[in-house]
Amino acid sequence: MKWVFWGFFALYVFALALFLIGTFGWFGQAQDPLAGVFLMPLGFPWNIIGDRLGLVSVALGVGAPLVNLAILYWLWKR
């Protein structure tokens, strides 16, 4: 479970970095409206539940994978 947690954490950090680079145009990249597309599958099912509840924001897209990360951490330490 430790490897699953750290693998998911690495994917989350990578997707978050791509989101920030694409959103703010860092390192000479063009600003991209689909910069957060890699955060979507990491946050399933929480981002869909939040969308159905009307909680549409950037914080939901960035924070939903953290819920899955917390669940993986709990399973690892259990």
C-alpha atoms as one frame of an Amber mdcrd trajectory, in Angstrom:
protein
   0.000   0.000   0.000   2.967   2.252   0.583   3.909   2.118  -3.107   0.363
   2.857  -4.214   0.249   5.903  -1.926   3.579   7.287  -3.134   2.738   6.545
  -6.776  -0.574   8.384  -6.467   1.194  11.244  -4.683   3.747  11.509  -7.514
   0.967  11.549 -10.124  -0.864  14.241  -8.159   2.211  16.464  -7.885   2.909
  16.023 -11.603  -0.697  16.832 -12.573  -0.741  19.841 -10.231   2.501  21.136
 -11.756   1.059  20.771 -15.263  -2.083  22.591 -14.125  -0.108  25.515 -12.709
   2.210  25.738 -15.719  -0.674  25.646 -18.185  -2.898  28.031 -16.243  -0.366
  30.772 -15.580   1.799  30.294 -18.671   4.998  29.613 -16.745   8.230  28.657
 -18.533   7.070  30.276 -21.765   4.106  27.953 -22.264   0.890  29.222 -23.773
  -2.053  29.472 -21.394  -4.263  26.443 -21.865  -7.907  26.166 -20.770  -7.520
  22.374 -20.430  -4.537  22.529 -18.092  -6.359  20.748 -15.271  -7.524  17.787
 -17.314  -5.041  15.442 -15.619  -6.436  16.284 -12.185  -9.899  15.047 -13.158
  -9.298  11.266 -13.113  -7.258  11.535  -9.919 -10.206  13.108  -8.117 -12.945
  10.673  -9.122 -15.620  10.250  -7.643 -15.353  13.343  -5.425 -15.274  15.900
  -8.223 -18.435  14.404  -9.747 -20.203  14.457  -6.366 -19.119  18.063  -5.833
 -20.351  19.011  -9.291 -23.766  17.476  -8.619 -23.949  19.390  -5.333 -23.214
  22.651  -7.171 -19.701  23.133  -5.779 -17.995  24.167  -8.991 -14.640  25.806
  -8.298 -10.939  25.420  -8.869 -10.507  24.358  -5.246 -12.758  21.351  -5.862
 -10.699  20.267  -8.857  -7.426  20.643  -7.003  -8.687  19.294  -3.669 -10.637
  16.238  -4.837  -7.507  14.122  -5.409  -6.421  14.978  -1.865  -9.439  13.064
  -0.550  -8.305   9.974  -2.451  -4.772  10.546  -1.194  -6.040  10.694   2.396
  -7.968   7.443   1.881  -4.849   5.746   0.515  -2.836   7.022   3.455  -5.450
   5.677   5.875  -5.369   2.264   4.168  -1.565   2.246   4.285  -1.364   3.058
   7.995  -4.251   0.796   8.983
